[in-house]
Amino acid sequence: MLNDDRVAFYRTNGYLLVEGVLEPDVLAELRAVTDRIVATAEGLTDHTDILDLEDSHTPERPRVRRIKHPHKVDPFYWELARHPRIMDILARLLGPDIRMHKGGKINIKAGGHGAPVEWHQDWAFYPHTNDDVLAIGLLLDDVGPDNAPLLVVPGTHRGPTFDHHADGAFCGAMDPAASGLDFSKAVALTGAAGSMTIHHARLVHGSEMNRSERQRRLLLNEYTAADAWPLLGCGDFEDFEGHMVRGVSTREPRLAAAPIRMPYPIAAHQGSIYENQRATGRRFFESYSEPEKKRAEAT
């Protein structure tokens, strides 16, 4: 599904949008499984190991902003992570031997209040021995310019790794003013449900609050070339090896020059990126305000 021109575009710009990756029946199952998991938020008073909740969440009016590590929650997501169409596309970008990074999440931006994600680079969270590292996003819903599409700044994957610290600790977000980037050049990755976004781990990206009445759900998985080893360690080695999704593993990491900043000291607020970014000093995107939260809770 990727010709040489599209591969060259990715190398230059750091992103792609590929339409029609998921078959209709697979998309329908993805939505159904996700709906079942989201429904378990009713009655919750705080985040869990599976669900990350919106600031405006209440037990009576549940609002989920993330399903964490979905491939560990339901086997359907693990099978989807190895979907042949996805693997064929990624093999063009990463080579024949591919590992799924241990992350993975479904970011959910409900209509009218879905929380923003500040500008950042995934590379700041998990640097590797080389930067054949990327993330895909599977669109569960049609995404237009009004319901918080993923925003990417083309070419930034070939530039520096920006500082993602505030008050001396990692916060998972850049200072947009200090970066010197022109965010007016950001591209919105819009498309029909079943499409797939791809962005390089060093590419600057983010998303604003969902201002529409339409939800936007995005399943994100990260993948690496098998010879890209995490500099923060692989943790459980058996689990690390179990994340091979195509080809064969290797014990010989490939070293390639890439600008790295280590994510230490750790973020003051642990959990998802939403929690990390609570410590961000300067924000770029408008957040769901306190008056709006109170009005929502009263209705």
N, C-alpha and C positions, 0 to 999 in steps of 0.2 A: 504493500500500500504506500510505500515511499519510493519515489524515483530518485535519481541522482540529484536533480535540481532541488528537491525538497530536503535531502540530506545536506546539501551545500547551504541552503537557507538556514537550517538549524545550526550548522557550524558557525555561520556568520552572525546570526541574530539571537540564538540561544533559546528559541521556542518554536513550537508548531501547534497547529490545530488540525486534527485529522477527523473528518466527518464519517459517520456511519460505521464506527468500529464495532459496536454492540448490536447483535441481532435483536429484533423486537421481543422475542421470548426471553432472552437473557436480560434485557432491560426491564421487562415486566417483573421478572423474578428478583432482580436487584432492588427495585422499588418496594416490592412486597416484603422482602426480608428486612429492609431498612425500616419500613413502617412498623413492623412488629417490635423491633428493638426500641424505637423511639417511644412507642406506647408504654414501655416499662417505666418511663419517667414520671408518670402520674403518682403522686404521693411522696415523691422524693423531696428531701429538704436540703440536700447538698450534693456535690459531685460524687461520682462513684468511680471505680476502676474502669468502668465501661462508658459512662455518660458524663459529658461536660455540659453544664447548664448555663443558660443565659443569665445575666445579672437580674433580668426582669422575671425570671422563673418563680413560680409559686407551686406548691403541691397541687393546688386546685387548677391552675392554669400552666401546665408544664410547657417549658420551652427549652429544647435541646439545641446546643450550638455545635456539639461534636460527639461522634461515636469514636472511641479510642481503640486502636488496634483491632479493627473489625474482623481481620482474618483469624483472630483468636476467639472471636465471639460466635461466629457461625461458619461452618465449613464451606458454605457457598462462596464467601468472599475469598477464601484461599484458592478455590478452583478458579475463580474469576481472575485472580492475580496471575495465573498461569495460562490465561486464555490464549489459544494459538495465534489469533490475530494480533494481540498485544505483543506476544513474544516475537513474532515475525517483524513487527515494526521496530521493536527495541534492538533486535539483532543488527539492524542496519546502523544503529547509532552507538551501540555498546560492544558489538562483537558477539560471537556465538555463545560465550559463557557468561551467564547473567545471574546475579544474586539479588533477591529482594531485600532491601534494608529493613531492619526490624521495626521501623515505624509503620505508618499507615493510619489513615483516619478518614472519617466522613465529616466534612464541614457543612453545617446546615445553617442557612440564612433564611429564616422565615420572613414572610412578607411584612414589611413595615418596621422591623426591628433587628434583623440579623446583624450581629456585631461585626465591626470592621477588623481587618488584620493589617497592622502597620507594615510599612515597607521593610523588607528583610531579604536576606539570602539564606537559603537552606544550608549552604556550605558553612555558615557561621555556627550552626548547631552540631554538625557532624562532619568535620574535615576528614579526608581520606588520603591514602598514599598517592593517589592520582585523581584527577577530577572527571573521570568517566562515570559521572554520577548525575542522575536526573530524577525528576518526579513526573508522574502522569496524573491527570485528573479526568475521571470519567463523569460525564454530565448526566445526572439523573433527571434533570429538568431542562427545558429549553432555557437558554441563557441569552438575554439581550443586554443592551447597555443600561437598562433601568433596574435590573435585579442583581446587582453586585457581581459582575463578571470578574474573573481573575485578571489583574492588570500587571503587565510586564514591561520593563524598560529595555528595549532591544539593545543587544551588544554589551550589556553590563557584565556578562559572564566572562568577558575578556579583559575586565578591568580589576580594580583592587577588591579585596575583601574588606568591607567597611566595618567600623567599630559598632558592635551591637551591645555596648555596655552603658549603664547609667549609674552614677554614684559609686563607681568602682566595681560593680557586679554585672554579670551578664543579664540582659533584659530581653533579648530576642528581637530587637528592633533597632533600626538605624536612626540617627538624628538627621531628618531630611534636610535641614538647613545646612548642616555641616558637610553633607555629602557632596555638594556642588552639582548634583544631577538636575537635569531639566525634566521634571515629572510630567510636563505637558506633552512629552514625547511618548508617554506610556501608551501601550496598545491593549485594548480590551479584547479578551479571548471569548467571543460570543459564538454560539452555535446551537444546533438542535440536540435534544436529549439523545444519548447514545454516541455522541462525539467524544473525542479524547484530546485533552491538552497535554503538551509535553513542555517542560521547562528545565533547563540546565540548573544544577545545584547552586551555581554561582550567580545566576541571573537575579537581579533585583525585582521583586514582585510584591504585591499586596492586594487588598480588596477593600472597598468601602462598605458602609452600612447598606443593607438592602432597603431602598426607598420605595420599592414597588409593593404591590399586594401579592406578588407571585413569589413562591419560595424558590430558593436556589440551593440544591444539594450537590455536593461534589465529593466523589470518592477519590482520595489521593493516596497513591502508593509510590514509594521511592525505590529505585533500582540502581545497581552499580555493576560495572564490569567485575567479573569474579576476582581479578587481580588488583582491585581497589580495596584496600583493607582500612577499616576505621582507625583513626589515630587515637581515639578515646578507648580503644580496646573492643573486643568482640563479645565480652561477657561469657555467657554459656556457649562453649564452643560447639556442642552438639546442636543447640538451637541455631547457631550461626550457620553451620553447615546445612541444616534443614531448610534454610531459606534459599538454597539454590533452586532456581526455577527453570533454567535451561543450561545444557552443557555440563561441564565438569568444573570442580573447584580446583584451587591451587594453593600450595603452601608458600609460594614465592610472590609476594606483593611487588607490583610494578611501581617504581618511584618516578614521579614526574613533578617538575617545578610548578607550584601553584601558591598564590599568596594565602597564608593561613593566619587566623587569630583564634586562639583557643578559648572556648566558652567558659572561662573561669575568672574569678570566683563564680560559683553557680548562681543562678537567678534567685532573687529574694523570695519570689513567689513561684513555687514548684507546681507542676501539673502540665497543662497544655500550653501552647504558645499564647493563648489568651491570658492565662495566669502570668506567664513570664512577662508579657508586655504591660502588665499593670504598673511596672516600675519605670516605664518609658517616660523620659523627660518631656520631649517635644513630640506632639502628635500631629499627624498630617490629616487623618480622616476624622470626621465628626462622629462621635459616639452617641449611643442611645442615652438621652439626657434623663436626669432625675425626674423632672416634671412628666416626661413621657412615660417613665416607668410607673409613676404613681397613678396616672390616668389609666394605664393598662391594667394595673392591679385592681382598680376600682370598677372596671367593666366586666 
